[in-house]
């Protein structure tokens, strides 16, 4: 790859809204100060395309600078990760979560192998209590997911939602959701979100709703059990597997969050695939909608 190629790719992803990057990394907007976000590197202030971490006395501008700050990766890796998550390129590379050690980081933009968290059934009760009591999910919906291995607890007490690919339902990644007092979410190292997804649904259903996370997908299914609900693990506009679903004639709705990043990502997806319709959650996201019922 030439320097010009990288600069051209960077010019595309640099303009991604900072709010989109923050949501992809599991950051949470402060309830009282809308310009403040709680991130894996501590609180950030965001103003347009600029950000500032006052604790670290570091700041910058644009999506690439923000991702490099949040995850401590190099420029090339940040560009590739943004391309993968937002569906604007075909380069797939895994960015380590805050729990990934230094030696697991990809070198030179090359993807690392999938490393699913080790299952720990001793912490399963903690995960199920979090999902039923705090996220309002029915235990009757969780039980089949637990039995199939699509959902389990890891040694840190995280809920692990497995991404699957193809008819063989081969694991290609996992969403991780913290169940403790601190809000945290991430992806298993080596996850390939372009290859597969977490899903829950009724056998034979022809109607699909795309959601931003596994918890949102389960929440949406709990409210609309006649459908298949898929987690896109972020807001990619054109994951590779989406074209296959369209080719099979599914009726697809984009159920991304009811906020500016969700609306913008849905607009990009529908521009690429006009047969997809927008389905805005009746609350900020599907889990909020479920909790408010």
N, C-alpha and C positions, 0 to 999 in steps of 0.2 A: 504494500500500500504506500502510495506517495504522500508527501506532506500536503499536497493540494487536495487529495482525496479526503484526508482526515479533516482538513479545514472546511471543506464543503459539507461533510457530515456534521461537523460541530456546529456550523451555522444554522442547520435545521433544528437541532435539539436545544441549542442555547436559548431559544425564544420560548421554550415550554414554560408555562406559569410556575413560579416557585411553589405555589400552593399544591400543584399537582405532584411535584417531587416530594414534598413533605408528606402528603397523604400516602404515596407509594412506599415511603419509608416508615409509615406507622406513626408519624407525628400527630399530635393532638392540638387543635386550636384552643387557646385560653378562652374560657367562657366570658370573662369580663373585658379582656383586651383583645380585640379581633386581630391586631397586628402582631400578637405574641403567639408563638408556637412552642410546645414542649416536645423536644426531640431527643434522639439518642446521644447528642452532644450537649444537652442542656437547653435552656430556653433561648429562643431566637426572636429577634424583631425583624419583621418583613415590611418593606415599603416598596410596592411595585416590583421591579426586578432586582432590588437591593436587599441584602440581609445583613444582620449584625448579631454576633454572639458576644454579649457584653462580658460574660464570665471568662471567655478565652481572649477577649479583645481581638477577635478576628471577624472579618466580614468579606463581602464580595458581591458580585453581580452576575445574574444569569443562572440557569439550571445546572450547568456543568460545574461552576464554582461551588454551588450549594451542595451538590452530590459529593464532590471531592472533600468538602468540609465535613459532611455528615459521616462518611464511611471511610475517609482517609485512603482513597485510591488515587491512582494517577489519572491524567487527562484522558488518555486513550480508553482506559477501562470505563471511566464515567460516561464517555460518549457512547460506547457500545451498550452499556446497561440501559441508558435512556432510549436508545434505538429499540432494544428488545422489549422493554416494558410499554413503550408507547406505539409500537407497531410501525415505526417509520423507517426501519431498516431490517436487514435479515441477519445481523450479527448477534449471536446469542452468547452472553457471558454472565457469569454469576457474580454479583457483588456480595461480599460477606456481610452477614448481620453483625450486630454489636457483640454477639456471642461467638463469632468465628475467630479462631486464632490466626496470627499473622501468617503462619506457613500454609494456611488453606486458601489464601488469596490468589486469584488468577494472575499469572505473569504474562505480560505482553498481550493481554486481551484474549488469551486462550481459555476456554471454559474448563472448569474443574469437574471431576466426576461427582455424581450425586452422593451425598452423605446424609441419609435419613437419620434423624435422632433415634437413639436406642429406646425401645419401648420399656416402660416401667409401670407395671400394673399396680404397684403399691400406691401410686399417686393418682390412680384413675378416679377415685372418689372425689378428690379435689377438683379434677377437671369437670366431672359431671355436675358437681354442685355449682361450679362457676357458670356452666352453660345453662343449667336449669333455673337457678335462683337469680343470677345477675343478668343473664342474657335472655331469659324467659323462653327457652327452647324446651319442647316437650321431650320427656325421657323416652316416649314411644318412638320418636323419630331418631333419637340418638342411638338406641339399642341396635338397630340393623347396621348402622355405620360402624359401631364398635365391634360387632361380630364379624363384619367383613374386613376389618383392618383399615378402613378408610379414615377412621378417627381413632386416636389413642393418646395416652399420656406419655411424656418422656421423663427423663430423670430429673429435670428441673421443674416438673409440674406444669409444663406448657401443654396446651392442647395442640395436637398435630393433625392437620387435615391433609390427606395424601392426594396429590395430583396424579391422574391416571391417563394413559394414552392407548388408543386403539381398541380393537375387539378383545385383545388379551388383557386389557386393563393393567398395563405395565406401569409401575410407579416411575414418574419422571420428576418428582419434586414434592414439596410440602409447604403449606402455610403453617406458621407457628404463631400461637396466640398465648401471651402470658396470662396466668390466672391469679396472680397476686395483686397486691394493692397498687402496684405501679403499672400504668398502661404501657404495654409493649407488644409489638408484633413484628414478624420478620419472615424470611424464607429459609428453608434448608439449603446449605451450601450445595451448589451444583444444580439447583432447580432449573428446569427448562420449561418456562411457561408457554412457549410457542408450541410445545409438543403435546401438552395435555392439560387437564383441569380437574378440579374437585367438582363433583356433581351429586345431586340428590333428586329423585323424581319418580313418577309413576310409570310403570312399564307400559309401553305402547303409546305414551303421550307424544303428540306432534307439536306441542307448543313449548318453546324454550324462553326463559328469562335469563339474561346475563347480569350478574351482580358483581360487585367489586371485591367481595371477600366470601370465605366459606360460611362464616356466621350469618352474613346477609343472605346467602343462598338458602341456608336452612330456614331462616326467618321467612323469606319469601315463599318457600314451599309450604311452610306451616300455614301461611295465609292463603295460598293458592295451590292446594294439593293436587290439582288436576294437571299440573305442569311439571316440566323438568327445569330445575334451577341450577345454573352453572356459575361457579366463581371464576372470574378472569384474573384474580389475584392482582388487582390494580386496575388501571384504566387504559389498556392497550386498544388501539383503534382497529388493528387488523391482525390478530394472532393467526398463525398458520392453520390451526385446526378449524377456524371459523368457516373458511371456504368449503370444507367438507360437509359441515352441517347444512350450509345453504344448498349445496349440491344435492343433498338428500331430501330437500323439500320441507324442512322444518319451518314453522312459523316462529320467527325470532324477534324478541323485543329486547332493547337495551335498557336495563334497569339500573344504570349507574346512579350514584347518589344525587340527591336534589340540591346541588350546589354548583358554583361556577365551574370547578374542574370537572365534575361529573357531566354537566351539560356540554362543556366544550369537547370532552372525549366522545360523548354520544354523537355530537354533530359530526365529528371527524369520521366515526364509524359509519354513520348513515350516508355521508357523502361518498364513501367508498362502496357501500352496499345499500342502495336505496330501498331494497326490499325489507330491511330491518326497520322496525318502528320504535319510537321512544316510549318507554313506560317509566314515568317519574315516580319514585316512592312517595307516598302521602305524608312523609316526614323526611328529615335529613337523610336517613338511610332505612333499609328494610328492617333492621333490628329495632331502630327507634320507633318505626311504625308498629311493629309487633308489640313493643313495650307499652305503647300508648293506647292499645285497644282495651 
